[in-house]
Amino acid sequence: MIWLIGNKGMLGTEISLLLKKHDCAFTGTDREIDITDVKALAEYAQNAGRDKKITWIINCAAYTAVDKAEDDEKNCRRLNQLGAANIGECANRIKAKLIHVSTDYVFDGQGNAASGEQPRPYREDDRTNPTGVYGLTKLEGELDVMKNNPDSFIIRTSWLYGKHGGNFVHTMLRLMNERNEINVVNDQRGSPTWAFDLACVILKIIKNSDNGKEIPCGIYHFSDEGNISWFDFAKEIYIEGRMAGIIKKDCHIVPCSSAEYPARVKRPAYSVLDKSKIKAALQIDIPSWDKSLKEYIKTCAF
Ligand SMILES: NC(=O)c1ccc[n+]([C@@H]2O[C@H](COP(=O)([O-])OP(=O)(O)OC[C@H]3O[C@@H](n4cnc5c(N)ncnc54)[C@H](OP(=O)(O)O)[C@@H]3O)[C@@H](O)[C@H]2O)c1
């Protein structure tokens, strides 16, 4: 049986729906089993695993408010480091494999480029260097997960959006209906990722492993294919939203720089992930971000 932690969040809900669709035996928890409470996790594992052994834990619970984290470091670290460490320890005690979700924000967004060179997509073993509290605590969580339960998969992803939580696509669709003009930053590049695509990959890791296909534990990068700036992403959201009838009026999208749009924390300028490792391990093709956005917007229209 699978234990899905953080089952009410954006990614957790998507995984929950997919597990149901595939008739996978699973149990889900969110805030009611506090991941910072190691005893509560142990008790739940013992009770829930009584009838059916928990063989997998998927952790989607995290502190995800990137800007707020700068003024709330203690709480952010409690969730992203201590919570992750506790789940690693719990997985190790009950001998379950763990899939833990992490982020592109563990990198500084320079694309490992020496001065004058073009940035290149980040590989799993590239040097990490988070620029904010959220990225730092997620990195600390990764290290503790691996220390406490080496039988873990850590999946770093980026620019996640989906039906069941606040995200860039939702915000854009709302603002484009409210305003005549919006400014969007044009100097940060990354890969938008539909939560459904990530959910499918997580399920594939579990199914392949359970069917005897050896997938080595460790860190993997996953995002949808291709990369783009937030500005170009917003333009595509507008086109698709208009076509689907979700955006009902004209809206002018204006490019701006990060300096013109100050945020509490410096976002990575380039956070493209190299996905060769996961593609080879699972023998998969990854959908492009624009194809997935089209599919996603269709689901929003109904
Ligand atoms: N969103 C992105 O753009 C993005 C990008 C890259 C990586 N990621 C990573 O992807 C994963 C999933 O992200 P997401 O956007 O789906 O997150 P999310 O929507 O914020 O979901 C996190 C869930 O964890 C719950 N939670 C909070 N504190 C808890 C606690 N003490 N014990 C148990 N559960 C608790 C939250 O409840 P409340 O809602 O009540 O707080 C929420 O349901 C995270 O690891 C995140 O770091 C996200």
The ligand as an SDF file (V2000), in Angstrom:
LIG
                    3D

 48 52  0  0  0  0  0  0  0  0999 V2000
    4.2910   24.6790   -6.5210 N   0  0  0  0  0  0  0  0  0  0  0  0
    5.4110   24.7550   -7.2390 C   0  0  0  0  0  0  0  0  0  0  0  0
    5.5610   25.5800   -8.1560 O   0  0  0  0  0  0  0  0  0  0  0  0
    6.5520   23.8020   -6.9430 C   0  0  0  0  0  0  0  0  0  0  0  0
    7.7040   23.8740   -7.7280 C   0  0  0  0  0  0  0  0  0  0  0  0
    8.7350   22.9830   -7.4560 C   0  0  0  0  0  0  0  0  0  0  0  0
    8.6390   22.0630   -6.4310 C   0  0  0  0  0  0  0  0  0  0  0  0
    7.5170   22.0260   -5.6730 N   0  0  0  0  0  0  0  0  0  0  0  0
    7.4360   21.0260   -4.5930 C   0  0  0  0  0  0  0  0  0  0  0  0
    6.3660   20.1500   -4.9010 O   0  0  0  0  0  0  0  0  0  0  0  0
    5.7750   19.6490   -3.6930 C   0  0  0  0  0  0  0  0  0  0  0  0
    4.2730   19.8350   -3.7490 C   0  0  0  0  0  0  0  0  0  0  0  0
    4.0100   21.2250   -3.9160 O   0  0  0  0  0  0  0  0  0  0  0  0
    2.5190   21.7940   -3.9440 P   0  0  0  0  0  0  0  0  0  0  0  0
    2.5630   23.0600   -4.7220 O   0  0  0  0  0  0  0  0  0  0  0  0
    1.5570   20.7070   -4.3060 O   0  0  0  0  0  0  0  0  0  0  0  0
    2.3470   22.1650   -2.3900 O   0  0  0  0  0  0  0  0  0  0  0  0
    1.0370   22.6080   -1.5960 P   0  0  0  0  0  0  0  0  0  0  0  0
   -0.1200   22.7740   -2.5350 O   0  0  0  0  0  0  0  0  0  0  0  0
    1.4370   23.7710   -0.7510 O   0  0  0  0  0  0  0  0  0  0  0  0
    0.7370   21.3310   -0.6840 O   0  0  0  0  0  0  0  0  0  0  0  0
    1.4170   21.0640    0.4880 C   0  0  0  0  0  0  0  0  0  0  0  0
    0.4580   20.3690    1.4340 C   0  0  0  0  0  0  0  0  0  0  0  0
    1.1300   20.0960    2.6670 O   0  0  0  0  0  0  0  0  0  0  0  0
    0.2380   20.4240    3.7460 C   0  0  0  0  0  0  0  0  0  0  0  0
    0.9330   20.6740    4.9930 N   0  0  0  0  0  0  0  0  0  0  0  0
    1.3740   21.8570    5.4840 C   0  0  0  0  0  0  0  0  0  0  0  0
    1.9170   21.6850    6.7000 N   0  0  0  0  0  0  0  0  0  0  0  0
    1.8180   20.3680    7.0100 C   0  0  0  0  0  0  0  0  0  0  0  0
    2.2000   19.5840    8.1320 C   0  0  0  0  0  0  0  0  0  0  0  0
    2.8170   20.1230    9.1860 N   0  0  0  0  0  0  0  0  0  0  0  0
    1.9370   18.2580    8.1000 N   0  0  0  0  0  0  0  0  0  0  0  0
    1.3180   17.6950    7.0290 C   0  0  0  0  0  0  0  0  0  0  0  0
    0.9460   18.3870    5.9380 N   0  0  0  0  0  0  0  0  0  0  0  0
    1.1930   19.7120    5.9240 C   0  0  0  0  0  0  0  0  0  0  0  0
   -0.4210   21.6730    3.2210 C   0  0  0  0  0  0  0  0  0  0  0  0
   -1.5520   22.0490    3.9840 O   0  0  0  0  0  0  0  0  0  0  0  0
   -2.0050   23.6080    4.0010 P   0  0  0  0  0  0  0  0  0  0  0  0
   -2.3770   23.9390    2.5860 O   0  0  0  0  0  0  0  0  0  0  0  0
   -3.1470   23.6180    4.9500 O   0  0  0  0  0  0  0  0  0  0  0  0
   -0.8150   24.4000    4.4480 O   0  0  0  0  0  0  0  0  0  0  0  0
   -0.7600   21.2460    1.7940 C   0  0  0  0  0  0  0  0  0  0  0  0
   -1.9510   20.5060    1.7250 O   0  0  0  0  0  0  0  0  0  0  0  0
    6.4810   20.3920   -2.5540 C   0  0  0  0  0  0  0  0  0  0  0  0
    7.4890   19.5760   -2.0440 O   0  0  0  0  0  0  0  0  0  0  0  0
    7.1040   21.6060   -3.2340 C   0  0  0  0  0  0  0  0  0  0  0  0
    8.2620   22.0420   -2.5440 O   0  0  0  0  0  0  0  0  0  0  0  0
    6.4660   22.8690   -5.9080 C   0  0  0  0  0  0  0  0  0  0  0  0
  1  2  1  0
  2  3  2  0
  2  4  1  0
  4  5  1  0
  4 48  2  0
  5  6  2  0
  6  7  1  0
  7  8  2  0
  8  9  1  0
  8 48  1  0
  9 10  1  0
  9 46  1  0
 10 11  1  0
 11 12  1  0
 11 44  1  0
 12 13  1  0
 13 14  1  0
 14 15  2  0
 14 16  1  0
 14 17  1  0
 17 18  1  0
 18 19  2  0
 18 20  1  0
 18 21  1  0
 21 22  1  0
 22 23  1  0
 23 24  1  0
 23 42  1  0
 24 25  1  0
 25 26  1  0
 25 36  1  0
 26 27  1  0
 26 35  1  0
 27 28  2  0
 28 29  1  0
 29 30  1  0
 29 35  2  0
 30 31  1  0
 30 32  2  0
 32 33  1  0
 33 34  2  0
 34 35  1  0
 36 37  1  0
 36 42  1  0
 37 38  1  0
 38 39  2  0
 38 40  1  0
 38 41  1  0
 42 43  1  0
 44 45  1  0
 44 46  1  0
 46 47  1  0
M  CHG  2   8   1  16  -1
M  END
$$$$
